[in-house]
Amino acid sequence: MMRRAFIRLIGGLALAWPLASYAQQPNQPLKRVGIIASLGPCPLKPEIPFVVRLAQLGWVEGRNFVFDCVSVVGRIDQVPALARELVSRRPDVLMAGNSPVIMELKRETTTIPIVMLGAADPVGYGLVTNLARPEANVTGVAFWGSDMLPKRIELLSEVVPQLRRLAIIGQFSDAKFIKITEEGATAAAKRFGCSWQRFQAVLENDYDEIFARLATEHFDAAYITSSSSNFQYSARIVELALRHRIPAVGEVPTLAKAGLLLSYGQDLNRSIVHAADYVDKILRGAQPSELPVEQATKVNLTINLKTAKELGLTVPPSLIARADEVIE
């Protein structure tokens, strides 16, 4: 028994040694990970999935790498200047979320690797040549965003069959994003016989004004895009949607879990973890041009039955049967 225990101990030490030795090289300079945060403030909290995954891969902040983080929350108009400032510090790898922010980083550097975290339509934006071989300094995780707007409206209409007026709420500061959104909304409106209107939301007070107007003007439902302000104020959005009795659909499961009526999109936490995998590979010497862009093959439908009940809505059993997760 002692011999077996000794063998297990030696085996465990052998597995742990490469990560530990890599993390504690005394003469190696710290790697720098530059991040433009669009979902929250800096510094990044140690419990978020991205930081947790890096630690699992052997990267411990302050020991073998440091974050160089700037937040664009509430400063979306300053993205070009913030991207320029971050690139000037010459980090080993850069990371950002949405496509317009990544585009600003790419304008500033063609040499520093850039990892996408949930960028929508990276080929259409010109961030990469194609998904299989990016052929650029950009790679990472692509995102199913507003390009799936018609499908989300279809799901919403199954719960809100009287859908006639639809509000689309987000941060519309990029021409490409506006074009994708408007094309999807127009296709959905034609198919379901409804009208739609965009509402710009950047600050927290914007949401109070928007939802009050939706109630006054008798909008039937709302579409919540994956803009940074919508993520930052998701709790406020849920509260106002319930207060003003506005059924709403979101682009990621976390919104329905927080209390939105339903959502249809890829698992954001899974995408965050995979973005950390890209950062790890690049810090260890991989070239972004050789790392295929990942696009989720699984899209999750999440339905919040508790919210449906509060709104006085009945979710068809056929839709519940298709859901990946039901909140009761």
N, C-alpha and C positions, 0 to 999 in steps of 0.2 A: 504493500500500500504506500509506504514511504517512497519507494522507487517510482511508482506511477505519479505520485504528487510532484516529485522532483522533475520528472519529464514534462508534466503539464506546465510547471512554473517556467522551465527553460524555454518551452515552446511559446508561451505567452510573452516572455521577454524578447524572444526573437522576432515575433510579429510586431511588438510595440517599438523596438529599437529604431527602425528606419524613420518613423515619424518623429520620435523623440529627438534623435540625433539631428534630423533636418531642422527641427524647430529651435534647436539650441546651439547652432553653429556660432561661436563667439566672434569670428572675424568677418562674418557676412553682413553687409548693410541690410537694413530692413527694407523689404519690398513695400511699395506704395500703391494702394488701390484708390484711385480717384473716383468718386461717386457724385453724380448729380441726383439728389433725392427729390422726387416729385410727389411722393405719397406721405411724407412726414418730415419732421425736423431732423437736424443733425445735433449730436452724434447719433449713430445707429445704436439701438438698444441691443444688449448681448443676447436677449431671448428671441429675437426675430429669426425666422428660419434661415435667412441668408447667412447670418453670423454663426448660427449653430452649425450649419453645414460646413462652413469653412473650418470651424474648430474640429469637426469630425475628420476633415481631410488633413489636419495637422497645422492649420494656420491659426495662430494665437496672437491677437492684437497686442502690440507692445513687445512681443517676443521675437517674431520673425516677419511681421508686417505691421503697417499702420494704415488707417483709413484717412483719406483726405476728402472730406465730405462738404458739399455745399448744397443747400436746400433752395428750391425754386418755389416752394409753397408761399403763395401770396406775392411772389415776385416773377410771375411768368413773363412779364415784359422785359425782364433783365436777363433772360436766358442766354442771348448771344454774349453779353459781357461776362457772365458767370462761366460759360464754357471756355471763353478765351483765357480767363484767369486760371481756371483749373488746369488747362492744357499747358500753360506756361510753367507750372510747377513740375512738369515732366514725370508724372507717375508711371509705374510699370504697366498698368492696365487701367482703363477707364470703364465705367459702367453707368448706364442710364436706362430709364424706362421707356417713355413713349417716343415715337418716331421723330417728331419735330425737334426734340431735345438732342437725340442722337445725331440728327442731321447737322445741328450746330457744332457738335463735337467733331464730326467728320470734316466740316469746313475748316476747322482749326488745325487738324492733324491727319496726315495720311500714313503715319508711321506708328504711333502709339496704338496698341490693340484696344478695341472698343467692344464691350460685351453688352448686347441688348437684353433687357429684361421686359419682355412682353411688348415689343414693338409691333405695330400693326402694318401689314403690307410692306415689308422691308424692300422687296423688289420694286414695287410701284414707287416708293419714295427714292429709289436709287441708292439705297444704303448698301445693297449687295447685288452682284450680277445675277445669281440664282441661289436657291436655298441649299442645293447639294454642294456647290463649290462657290463660296462667297466671293473669292478673288478680290478681296479688299482687306482693310484692317478692321472690318466689322464682322462679328458673328454673334451667336447667342440664341435666345428664345423668342420666336415670333408669336404673335398674339391674335386670336380671333376677336376682333373689335367690332366697330360699327359696320363692317362689311357684311355682318350677319344680321343686320337690323331687320330685314323683312321676316326672317325666321322667328326672331324674338317677338315681333308684332303679331305673327300668326299664333304663337303660343298664348300671348296676352289676350288675343281676341277670343280664344276658346273659353277664357274665364270671364271676359267682359264682352259678351256678344253684341252689346249696344254701342260698341266703340265707334264714335263719330269724330271726336276731336282729340288729337294726341299732342302732348307737349314733349319736346325733346330737350332735355336739360344737360348742359355741359359747358365746357370751356372751349369756345370756338375762336381760336387765335391762329389757326393754321389753315391755309387755303386747301391743301390736299385733304385734310380731315373734314373740312366743311363739304368738299365735293363728294367724298365717300358717304358722308351722313345724308346729304341731300338726295343723292341717287338712291340710297336705300329707302329713305322715307318716301320718296316719290313712287317707287315701285310698290311699297307696302300700301300707300294711300290708294293707288289705282286698283290694287287687288282687293282691298277690304272696304273700299268706299268711304274712307275717312279723310279728314284734313289734318295737317300738322303745322306746328310752329316751333321754331327754335327759341330757347331761352338761355341767355348767357349767365353763368354762375361762376363767380370767382371768389367773392367774400362770403362769410357766413350770413350776413344780413341779406344777401341776394336771395337766399332760399326762402326766407320769411316772405319777402315780397312776391316771389314767383308763385309759391304755393297758395298764398292768399288770392292772387290773381286767378290761378287755375280754378279755385273754388268759386269765385265770384263770376267768372266767365263760363262756368259749367264745362270744363274739360273733363273728358271721360277717363283718361289715363295718362301716365307719364312714362317716358323712356329715359333711363339714367345711364349716360355714357360712362366710359372708364377714364374720365378726365381726372387730373390730380386733385382738383378741388372737391369733386364728388367723393373720392376716396377719403379725403381729409375730414369732410363733414358728413360722412355716411350716417352717423347716429342722428344727426339733425335732420337729414333727409327722411329717414324712417319715421322719426317723430312727427314731422310735418305732414307726411303722406297719410299717416293714420289720423291725425287731428282733422285734416281737411278731407278725409275719405277719398283719397286719390289712389287707385290701384297703380302699381308701378312695376316695371320689369327692369332688371339690371343685367350687366354683361359678365359678371363673375359671381360664383356661388356665395362668396362671403356676404354679399348684399342681401340675398334672400335669408341667409342664416341670421343676419342682424335684424331682420324684420320686414324687408321688402316682400311684396307678394310672390314674385318668382324671379328666377335668373336663369340664363342659359349661356354657358361659356366654359372655358377651361379652368382648372383648379389653379388659382393664383399662387398658393403656397408651393405647389409642385413646381411651377415655373420658376419661382424664386430659388428653390433648391437647385434646380438644374442650371440656373445662371451662375450659382456658386461653383458648380462643377467646371464650367467654362473658365471662370477666373482661375481656379486651381490649375487647370491644364496649361493656361497661358503663362502663369507665374513659374511653371516648371519647364517652360521652353517651347510649348506648342505655338504654331503660327495660326492666327485667326483665319487666314485664307484657306487653311487645310481642315478647318473644323466645320462640318455642315451645320446650317441653321436648323434648330429644332422647331417644328410646328406641331402642336398638340393634335393627336388623332382622335382623342376622346373629348367630347363636349358634354358637359354635365347639365342636366335640367334639375333645378332645385325649386321646390314649391313649399311655401310657408302656409300651411292650413290654418294656423292660429291667426295669421293676418287676414286670410280670406274670410274667416268667421267674423272677425272684428269689422270687416268692411261689408258684411252681409252678402258675400259672394259664394257661389257654389262651384267648386272645382269638379269638372266632369271626371268620373271614375276612369275613363280611358286615358286621360291626361295623367292622373295619379299613377296609373300602371306604367306609364312611360318614364316617370321621374326616376332619377338616380338617387335623390334624397328628398324625403318629405319631413318637414318640420311640423310637429303637432303640439 
